[in-house]
């Protein structure tokens, strides 16, 4: 399987998982959502065809568009809480102190809801930058950040609440 075909398949499964409440895990519906997002990024997609080194930029834009679409979907559901934390929003967002503060802000906003979604984006690129080597130290910091986020969400969410924690 070629790299572009593998990327398309990865994006399709990503959209299917992210929008499971909308698609009901129907790949045809997920394909339509993926195509709509890709259509909104048509110019960048064309540039990526001409310059394969733009693939990471396209992936970032695709993920950002998917996150925005998901945020709009949940905004229309008053009984379902939604919070999006972008670990690359500032240079210090992914550091433990600032990550805790930003995640706690989100968890406080989600506390009144019985069902909620916490979307975490760009944690991997924040701690394992694509233009730098994935050293054992960086890899360990990333694994610790994932575990910390999961543990914090579990500790600060009521047992009766249904929190979906999504990493993108």
C-alpha positions in Angstrom: 0.0 0.0 0.0 1.5 3.4 -1.0 2.0 6.1 1.6 -0.8 8.4 0.3 -3.3 5.5 0.3 -2.2 4.6 3.8 -2.7 8.2 5.0 -6.2 8.3 3.4 -7.1 5.1 5.2 -5.7 6.4 8.5 -7.7 9.6 8.1 -10.9 7.7 7.3 -10.6 5.5 10.4 -9.7 8.6 12.4 -12.9 10.4 11.3 -15.0 7.2 11.8 -13.8 7.0 15.4 -14.0 10.7 16.1 -17.5 11.1 14.8 -18.9 7.7 15.9 -22.0 9.4 17.4 -22.8 10.9 14.0 -21.8 8.0 11.7 -22.7 5.1 13.9 -19.4 3.6 12.7 -20.6 3.7 9.0 -17.5 4.1 6.9 -19.6 5.6 4.0 -20.7 8.5 6.3 -17.2 8.8 7.7 -15.9 9.0 4.1 -18.3 11.9 3.4 -17.1 13.8 6.4 -13.5 13.2 5.5 -14.1 14.4 1.9 -15.8 17.5 3.2 -12.8 18.3 5.4 -10.5 17.6 2.5 -12.5 19.8 0.2 -12.1 22.7 2.7 -8.3 22.1 2.5 -8.2 21.6 -1.3 -5.5 24.2 -1.9 -3.2 22.8 0.7 -3.8 19.3 -0.6 -2.7 20.4 -4.1 0.4 22.0 -2.6 1.1 18.7 -0.8 0.9 16.8 -4.0 3.5 19.1 -5.6 5.6 19.2 -2.4 5.4 16.0 -0.4 7.3 17.6 2.5 4.1 19.6 3.3 2.4 16.3 4.4 2.8 17.1 8.1 1.3 20.6 7.5 -1.6 19.0 5.8 -2.1 16.5 8.6 -2.1 19.3 11.1 -4.6 21.3 9.1 -6.8 18.2 8.7 -6.8 17.5 12.4 -7.5 21.1 13.3 -10.5 21.1 10.9 -11.8 17.9 12.3 -11.5 19.2 15.9 -13.3 22.4 14.9 -16.1 20.4 13.2 -16.4 18.2 16.3 -16.5 21.3 18.6 -19.4 22.7 16.4 -21.2 19.3 16.6 -21.1 19.2 20.4 -22.0 22.9 20.7 -25.4 22.0 19.3 -25.9 19.4 22.1 -26.7 21.3 25.3 -26.6 18.1 27.4 -23.1 17.1 26.3 -20.0 19.0 27.5 -17.1 19.5 25.3 -13.6 21.0 25.9 -10.7 21.1 23.5 -7.1 21.5 24.8 -4.4 22.2 22.2 -1.0 21.4 23.6 0.6 23.6 21.0 -1.5 26.7 21.8 1.4 28.3 23.5 5.1 27.3 23.9 4.5 26.2 27.5 1.1 24.5 27.2 2.6 21.0 27.2 4.8 21.5 30.2 3.4 19.7 33.3 2.5 22.9 35.3 0.7 24.6 32.4 -0.9 21.4 31.2 -2.4 20.8 34.6 -3.8 24.3 34.8 -5.3 24.1 31.3 -6.7 20.6 31.8 -8.2 21.6 35.2 -9.9 24.5 33.5 -11.4 22.1 31.0 -12.4 19.5 33.6 -14.2 22.2 35.7 -16.2 23.2 32.6 -17.1 19.6 32.0 -18.1 18.9 35.6 -21.8 19.8 35.3 -22.4 17.4 32.4 -23.2 13.8 32.8 -21.7 13.1 29.3 -18.7 15.0 28.0 -15.8 14.9 25.7 -12.3 16.1 26.4 -10.3 16.5 23.1 -6.5 16.8 23.5 -4.7 17.8 20.3 -1.1 18.2 19.4 0.4 16.6 22.5 2.7 14.4 20.5 4.1 17.2 18.3 4.5 19.4 21.4 6.7 16.8 23.1 8.1 14.9 20.1 8.6 17.6 17.5 8.7 16.1 14.0 11.7 18.1 13.0 13.7 16.8 16.0 14.9 13.3 17.0 12.7 11.2 19.2 15.1 10.7 22.0 14.4 8.3 24.8 13.9 11.4 27.1 11.4 13.0 24.8 9.6 9.7 24.3 9.4 9.2 28.1 8.1 12.7 28.6 5.4 12.0 26.0 4.4 8.7 27.6 4.3 10.4 31.1 2.1 13.3 29.7 -0.4 10.8 28.3 -0.5 8.9 31.6 -0.8 12.1 33.5 -3.7 13.4 31.4 -5.5 10.1 31.8 -5.0 10.0 35.5 -6.0 13.6 36.1 -9.1 13.2 34.0 -10.0 10.0 36.0 -9.3 11.6 39.3 -11.3 14.8 38.6 -14.3 13.3 37.0 -17.3 12.1 39.0 -17.7 8.3 38.9 -21.3 8.7 37.5 -20.0 10.9 34.6 -19.2 9.5 31.2 -16.1 11.3 30.0 -14.6 10.5 26.6 -11.0 11.4 26.4 -9.7 11.7 22.9 -6.1 12.3 21.9 -5.5 13.7 18.4 
